Amino acid sequence: MTTKPAQVNNPSWRALEPSLSEVGRKYPNFPPAVLLKTDVQRRGVTYSPEALAQVDPARHMTTIRSNYYDSDRPIPISLTLNDGTSVYLEGFLADSHREPYLVDHDGQNAYLVDQGQALGQVTYWEKPAFYDKRTKSGKPMWQIVSARPQRHTIHPKQYCDFWKLKGQGCKFCAMDANYRKNRKDPRLSIPDIVETIAEALKEPGSSQSLFLTGGSLLTLPPNQKSPEPLSGALSEALPDPLEGELELYLGILKALGALFKSPKFPSQLIATAFNGKQLKRLYDETGLMSYTADLEVLNERLFDWICPGKSKLIGYRGWKERLYRAAEIFGPGNVNTGIVGGVELARPKGFATEGEALGATLAEAKELIENGVWVVSCVWRVLEGSVFFGQKTPSLDYYAALSLGLNKLRQEANFSVDLDNYRRCGNHPDTDLARA
Ligand code: SF4
């Protein structure tokens, strides 16, 4: 088996943007491993037959059930660079505008290769022992909890109700497409989750944190039960459409709390932006230590365009107000908001230039941090099945400048990034800079 060859739309793409080494020279203090990771996340990877021949499904992590990607093919889920930097790929194989990196193997080690040059040694993520076990209900545990070197991830709601409402899903998001392709249960059961986490925690040193996230759960009018897009508007929703999502997470977190001796346990929840009363219940009634509600893009006009459901339900300003309330409740450093770095340049309504996008994003991040909420970014992977599929992501230079800018803002404000850093998450180039 070989992985799919890259479809490069523009064969001269290299001449149109600065290379990895040029960006490295421009930002000499940017750690080379983090820069390489950023570019690999931006361009994707493909595997040589020799590299795939070294994948051992008994030892390596090749199965995943997540929001945007499900796989049980013998392909590594993600990679680790030899300085310990995680390259979270979740099966992302190729960007459609640029050639992906090649993972090759010389019989001894695996390497990331570009234009014939080996740039960094990598290892495939190891599979934890619980992946091969089943819950009492008969479910494979790898389908209940997914592992990273840093943490255990639970996706309790594997469908997002914004997709039930015509045109309301976020335009970069592939959750709806992934759900339809894999026909999985939209909800996990709490006993399955608790049993799997209890099993996972038996493996010493396996987890710095428990992480929960899933699609939004909206209490919608009774005719909107199926995942088919319906014509209803969010204004038809019942008065407090997020109570169901709140109850889901309260139930899971309370049940998980029984596994720990301390009242609080290392944990992060990414959820829809709850109101103050709901946030207080989350903090007071569970062991949850940190909270995230993703704005996705730091501009009101673009938020309205890219995240229409979130915009209609809560609005950009309302979302920010809820984050500020969360920061008061959970305390300094314990609340952040995620952005899909680069989506602010999506066509046709995004910023016209990378310079304009960077300035606007960092200015807005400054305001958020002044109100107790820090910003963490992911590299935008243009996912098949998303509305934005086929769009072109920004240059590596843009991502380096964005990471440096976000890191500088947090350092100036003396904000800890422990809740989402290389030890607890490993996905974000900007929080990798906290290692320096
Ligand atoms: S809220 Fe937006 S990004 Fe999140 S799962 Fe729903 S559609 Fe996707």
Boltz pocket constraint, residues with backbone or C-beta under 6 A from the ligand:
constraints:
  - pocket:
      binder: B
      contacts: [[A, 160], [A, 161], [A, 162], [A, 163], [A, 168], [A, 169], [A, 170], [A, 173], [A, 174], [A, 175], [A, 214], [A, 215], [A, 216], [A, 307], [A, 310]]
      max_distance: 6.0
